[in-house]
Amino acid sequence: MPVSNRTRYDIYADVISALQFYGEAGISQIARRANLPIDRAKGIIQFMLSRGLMVMYENPKKRPTIIYKSTSRGYQYLEMYKQLSRMVVEITEDEMEFGEDFKI
């Protein structure tokens, strides 16, 4: 089975999906669910925080103490990503059906 490389947009969607699954989570849970090493997850999460796709808060009574949660903007991103993915699959299927001469 060929290995496909994920784009950064795929990874952002995987992170938001992890937060959708857990509701809120620490970095280890996010990294594990999104299939990322912790150090890479930290950088991606910082970027996503700066873009308003997720929020971070501290809960000293709970472990892990730093908790991440998706924002409504993060969920909007995920929905748009899913719609675009479906469209790309449909276009690819059309190309296969009509051959290489099919241009959009």
C-alpha positions in Angstrom: 0.0 0.0 0.0 1.5 3.3 -1.0 2.3 5.8 1.7 0.6 9.2 1.2 2.1 12.4 2.7 -0.3 14.5 4.6 -0.4 18.2 3.9 -0.4 20.7 6.8 -4.1 21.2 6.1 -4.7 17.5 6.6 -2.8 17.7 9.9 -4.8 20.7 11.1 -8.0 18.7 10.3 -6.6 15.7 12.2 -5.9 17.9 15.3 -9.4 19.4 15.2 -10.8 15.9 14.8 -8.9 14.8 17.9 -10.4 17.7 19.8 -13.9 16.9 18.4 -13.4 13.3 19.6 -12.2 14.2 23.1 -14.0 17.5 23.6 -10.9 18.8 25.2 -7.5 17.3 25.5 -3.9 17.6 26.6 -1.1 17.6 24.1 -0.3 13.9 24.4 -3.8 12.9 23.6 -3.9 15.2 20.6 -0.6 14.0 19.3 -1.5 10.4 19.7 -4.9 10.8 18.0 -3.5 12.9 15.1 -0.5 10.6 14.7 2.1 13.2 15.4 5.3 13.3 17.5 4.9 15.6 20.5 7.5 18.2 19.3 5.7 18.6 16.0 2.3 18.7 17.6 3.5 21.6 19.9 4.5 23.7 16.8 1.2 22.9 15.0 -0.9 23.7 18.1 0.9 27.0 18.6 0.1 28.0 15.0 -3.5 26.9 15.4 -3.8 28.9 18.6 -2.5 32.0 16.9 -5.1 31.6 14.1 -8.0 31.2 16.5 -8.7 27.5 15.6 -8.3 26.4 19.2 -7.9 27.8 22.7 -5.8 26.8 25.6 -6.5 27.0 29.3 -4.9 25.9 32.5 -6.6 23.7 35.0 -4.4 23.2 38.1 -6.8 20.6 39.6 -6.5 18.2 36.7 -3.7 16.4 34.8 -2.7 17.4 32.2 -2.8 21.0 33.5 -2.7 22.6 30.0 -5.9 21.7 28.2 -6.8 22.5 24.5 -10.2 22.9 23.1 -11.4 23.7 19.5 -13.2 27.0 18.8 -16.2 27.3 16.6 -13.8 28.6 13.9 -11.9 25.3 14.3 -15.0 23.3 13.7 -15.9 25.5 10.7 -12.4 24.7 9.3 -13.0 21.0 9.8 -16.3 21.1 8.0 -14.9 23.1 5.1 -12.0 20.7 4.9 -14.3 17.7 4.7 -16.4 19.4 2.0 -13.3 20.2 -0.1 -12.0 16.6 0.4 -15.2 15.2 -1.0 -15.1 17.5 -4.0 -11.5 16.6 -4.8 -12.5 12.9 -4.6 -15.4 13.5 -7.0 -13.2 15.4 -9.4 -10.5 12.6 -9.3 -13.2 10.0 -10.0 -14.4 12.0 -13.0 -10.9 12.2 -14.4 -10.6 8.5 -14.1 -13.9 7.9 -15.8 -13.3 10.3 -18.7 -9.5 9.8 -19.1 -6.7 12.3 -19.2 -8.4 14.5 -21.7 -10.9 15.6 -19.0 -9.9 19.2 -17.9 -11.6 21.5 -15.5 
